[in-house]
Amino acid sequence: MQAEHRVLRHNIKNNLYNGIAWSIGFNFVTPFIPIIAARLGATNNDYALLSSVPAILSLLLTFPASIVLDRFRKKKRIISGVILASRFCYLLLFFIPYWHLSPIAALIALVGAYGATNTIIAVSYQSIMGEIIPAAYRNKVFAQRNVWTGISGMVTALAAGWGIDHFGYPGGYQAAILLGFAASLVETWYFQRLRIPSEEQPAASDARSEVAASLPPAATLPKPGITKLFAVGGGMPFIWFCGSAILYTFAWMAAWPIYSKLKADVLHATNTQMSIDTVVGAIGSLVAFSLWARLADRRGNGVTVFVSSLALGLAPFWWAYAPSMTYVYIYDFIGGVVTSGFQQSIFNRLLEIAPRGTRHRAISLYTTLSQVSAIFAPIVGMQLYGRIDYAPSMTVIGATRVVGALCFLLILLPKRIKQPAA
């Protein structure tokens, strides 16, 4: 028992450091992508493609990658290689100013490659966390991790924004890109230090084979058909969860390119203002992480998903009036509060619903289905913006988010579906 607790403490510590390094690398680069796109003369379609292309590539790669990874018992080294390949896209952004043929196309391609590989990493990471962090510890552990990633991201974004404005284009961006890539190397190192029991026990594969042999054929090799396909993630609870997530993800992501265009092209935000915006969002998250974790401990992750998704669904209604960056700061602070609850609770809810034996494939299936929404949502969002203008498009998106949040509530109704054991 002491050995198990020692391994658990080791994993919690390295998972925390891995998250901090990821946050530093992410916030040196990602918050400033819209500003780079604006400098390169991005159109409405380009802003939409910055969100849609990663989703298209993720849709094509995530589930096949999961099937391939499931063939290997020791996945950690493979995933570490994918992390390095994904973060290498940071480094290639360094050369965007010198790509004279079509720099905006190169930017979209690199953001797409980063997003797709990052989705594969996220699916594998979630599956690993489901194995190495017991359910009783998850809310506390991930709340702590999110707090520290928020703090490190906030400091990084503020320093990066000031530095980019101080050194100008392209030198400021290139320095931030190099620092982001350096942080990703540290991120990979701490990921490598995680101890995964299923990869450290030589007889584990034999034991799983014996268990699989004792199960009926449908449990080991699902028959063709949509119901059997979804059954890898827990049957009806997983079907309802995926359906609700697809609708909500669509409405959630439809607003993203509109927000980017508003800040970069309409309000003409500087890099410092974008970094301040990232900071206030991070502060909102830091304030709320522990509160959402306590709500999840008391009322369950299902209730927390509904409450946070409903609150996040109301955001576009106040975003309809955003005459200056001051208003954007306020909105993103509130957004940070509610988004932290949604992302934290839906992650833990997914781990609850996906059974242990098929968790990796179930999470990849959920992610793949969510990417279907992610492909079309930014395009539809920008089409709405172009056809009915800014404020009405925010109203339509907000109403759709509320409907999606109510779908999460329907799952929780008594006798609606039978909840499987985590």
N, C-alpha and C positions, 0 to 999 in steps of 0.2 A: 504493500500500500504506500509506504514511504517513497519507494522508487517511482511509482505512478505519479505521486504528487510532485516529485522532483522534476519529472519529465514535463508535467503540466506547467509548472512554474517556468521552466526553460522555454517552452513554446509560447507562453503568454508574453514573456520578456522579448523574445526575438520577433514575434508577431508585431509587438508594439514598435520596436525599432525599424522593422521593415515598413510599417505604415508611415512612420515619420519620414524616412528616406523617400518613399514614394511621393508623399505630399510635397516635399521640397522640390523634387524633380518636376512634378506636375505643375506646380505653381510658378516655376521659373519660365514656363513656356505657354501652357494652355490658355491662361486668361488673356493673352495678348494676340492670339490667333485672329480674332475679328479686326484688330487694328492693323495687323499685317495685311489681311485681306483688303481692307479699305485702302491702304497705301498702294496695293497692286491693282486697284480699280475694280473691285468685285461688284458684280451686278446682283439683282435680287435672286436670280437663279444660282449664282455662285454661292451666296449665303446659304441657300437651301441645300446645295450639293455638299457643303461642308458638314452637314448633319446626315444627309441621305446616303452618301457614298460609303461612310463607315458602316452604316446599317446594312447596306446591300452586301458588302464584303463579309460582314459578320454573319448574315443569313446564309451565305454560301459556304462558309468555313466552319462555323461553330459546331454544328451537330456532327459532320464528318470527322472533325478533329477530335471530338469526344469519343467517337467509335474507335478511332485509331489509338487514342491514349488508353482506352479501356483494355487494349491488348497487352499493355505493359503493366507489370506489377509495381515497378519502381518508376514513378512518373516525375519525381522532383527534379531530376537533372534535365529532363526534356522540357519541363515548364520553365526552368531557369534559362534555358536556351531561347525559349520563346520570349521571355521577358527581355533578354538582351536584344533580340531582333526587333521587338516592339520599340524599345527605347532608342535603338539605332536610328529610328525615324526622327528623333529629336536632333541627332547630329546632322542628318541630311538637310534639315531645315536651314542649317548654317549656310548652305549654298544657294538658297532661293534667290537672293539678290543678283546672283551671277547667271541665273537661268533666263536668258533673254528671249527664248523661243516662245514660251507660254508660262510665265511664273505662277499665275493663279491656278493653272491646271496642275502644275507640280505641287503647289500647296495643297490642293484638294486631294491629289493622289497620296501624298505623304500622311495627311490627316486621316485619310481612309485606311491606309495600311496600319497606322498606329491604332486606330479605333478597332479594327477587326482583330488584330493580334491581342489587343488589350481585353477584348471580350472573351477570347479563349482563355486568357490568363485568369480573368475574373471567375469564370465557370469552374476552373480547376481549383482556384483559391477557395471558393465557397465550399466545394466538395471536401477539400482538405480540412477546412475549419470545422465542418460538420463531424469529422472524425476525431480531430485532436482536442477540440474544446467541448466538454460535456454540456448538455443542454442547460443544466442548473447554473453554469457560469457565464453563458453566452451574453446575456443582456449587460452584465457588469463589465465583462472583458471588452466587448466591442464598444460600449459607451466610453470606457477609458481610452481605448485606441482612437476613437473618433475625436475625443477632446484634444489629445496630443497632436493628431494629424491636423486638426483645425488650427491649433496654436502655431505649429510650424508652418503650415500653409499661409496663414495670415501674415506672419513676419516675412516669409519669403516673397509673397506677392507685393507687399509694401516696398521692400528693398528693391525688388526687380523693377517695379514700375518707376521708382525714382531713378534707378540706374539707367534704364532705357531712355528716359527723357533727358537725363544728364549727358549721356554719351551719344545720343542721336541714332539715326538710321544710316547704315545697317549695323554699326559697331555695337550699340547697346543691345540689340536683339541677339546678335551673335554671341556676345558674352553670356547672356542669360541662357542661351541654348547649350553652350558648353558646360555651364554649371549644372543645368538640368540633367544633362547626360552623365556627368560625374556622380550626381546623387543617385541616378538609376543603377550605377555599378554597386553602390553601397546597398541599395534596395535588394539587388539580386543576391548579394553576399548573405544578408540576414535571412532571406528566404531559404537559402541553401542550408542554413543552420537549424531550420525546423526539423523536429523529430516526428516522423510519421510511423506509428506502430505497424501498420500493414506492410510497410516497406522494410521494416527491421526484423520481421519474424519470417524465417526461411520456410516454415511449414504452413504459412498462412494460405498460400495458393492451393496446397493439397487439401487443407481443411475446407476451403471454399468449394473445391471440386466435389468433395464428399457431400457437402450440404446440397450443392446443385444437383447431384445425382439422385438425392432423395426427394427432390421436389418434382411436382408434375411438370410435363413438358411446357405448358403455357407460362410457367414461372421463369423458365430459363431461356426460352426462345419464343417470344410473343408471336402469335399468328398475325398475318397481314390484316390491316383494318385500323380505322382511326381509334376505336376504343382500346384495342390492344396496344397501339402505339402510345396512347396516353397512360396506359396502365403501368408503364415503367416508373411513373411518378406518383403512384398512389391512387389510381382510379378516379372516381367522381370528384373527390375534393380537389385533386390536381387539375381536372378539367375546368371546374368552376373558377379556380384561382387563376389559371392561365387566361381564360376568357375575360375575366375582370381586368387582369393586368394588361392585356392587349388593348382593350378599349381605353384604359386610363393612360397607358404609355403614349397612345396616339394623341390624345388631347394634351398631355404634358409636353411632349416634344414639339407639337405644332407651333408653340409660342417661342421656342428657342431662337430660331433664325430671326424672328421679328424683334426680339429683345436685342440681339447682336446688331441688327441694322439700326435700331433706334439709338443705341449708345454710340455707335461708330459714325453713322452717316447723318443722323438727324440732330443729335445733341453734340456731335463732334467731340467726344470724350478723348482726353489725352491718356497716355499710358499711366500717368500718376493717378488720374481719376479712375481708370479701370482697376488699378491695384487697390485704391481705397474702396471701391465697390466690392472687390473680392474680400477685403478685410472685414467690412461691415457684415457681409454674409457669413463669414467665418465666426464673427463674434456672436451673431444670432444662433449659429449652430452650437457654439460652446455653451451658451446660456441654457440651451434646451436639451442637450444630449442626456444628462442625468435625469431630467424630469420625464422625458419619454421612456427611459429605461425603467423608472419606478412605475410609470403607468403600465408598461408591458408586464412587469412582475406582478402587479396587482390585478389587472384586468385581462391580461393575455395579449399576445402579439396581434391576433386577429382584430380585436377592438382598437388597438393602437394604429394598425394599418388604416382602418376606416376613419378614425378621428383625424389623423395626420393628412390623409388623402383628401378629405373634405376641406380641411383648412387650406391645403395647397391648391385645391380646386377653386377657391374664392380669389386667389391672387390675381388672375387676369382682370377681374372687375375693378380693382383699384389701379392696376397698371394702365387701364384705359386713359387715365389722366396722368401724364408724366412730362410736364413742361421743362424740366431741368434735371440735372444729375442729382441735385439735392433730394428730389422726390425718389429717384432711382435708388439712392442710398437707403432711404427709409423702407422702400419696398423690398429691397434685397436683404435687409436685416430681418424683416418679418419672414421673407422667403427662406432665409437660413434657419430660422426657428422651426418652421413646419417641414422643410425638406429633410432636415436631420432626422426628424421622427419617422418620416415616410421611408427613407432609405434604410434606416437601421431596423425598423420593424418588419418591412417587407423581406429583407434578407433573412431575419430570424424566422419569419413565418414560412418562408420557402424551405428552410432547413427542417422545420416541423413537419411539413406536408410530404416532402420527398423521403421515402423510406431509405434506410441505411444501405441496403444491398444494391440499390440502383440509383443512388443519390447523384453520382457524377453525370450519368446520362440523363436523368430527370432534370437536373439544373440546366444542362446544355439544351435540352428540348424546350424548356421554359424560356431560356434566353433567345433561342432561335425564333420562337413564335413572337416574342416581344420585338425582335428586330424587324418583323414584317410591318408592324406599326411604325417603327423608327424610320423605315425607308420612305414611306409615303407622307408621314406627318409633317416634316419640314416643308415639303413641296406644297402640300395642301395649305399649310399655314401661310406661306409666302403668296400663294394664289389668292387666298382670302384677303391678305393685306393689299394686294394689287387691285382687287376688284371692289371691295367694300370699305377700304381705308382702315386706319389703325384701330380706332376705338370700337367700331362694330365687330372687327375680327377678334378683339380681346373678349368681347361679350359672348360670341359664339363659342370660342375655345373654353372660356370659363364654364359655360353651361354644360358642355360636353364632359369636362372634368368632374363636375358635380354628379352627373349620371354615372360615370365610372366609379366614383366613390361609393355611391349607393349600391352598386353591384358588389363591392367588397362587403357591404352591410348584409346583403341578401345571403351571402355564404354563412353568416353567423346566426341566422334565424334558427330557432329550435326545430330539430328534426329535418332541417333542410338537407343536410348531408351528414354522413357519419364520419367523424374525425379520426384518422388513423393515428396510431402511436408514433411518436417521433423516433 
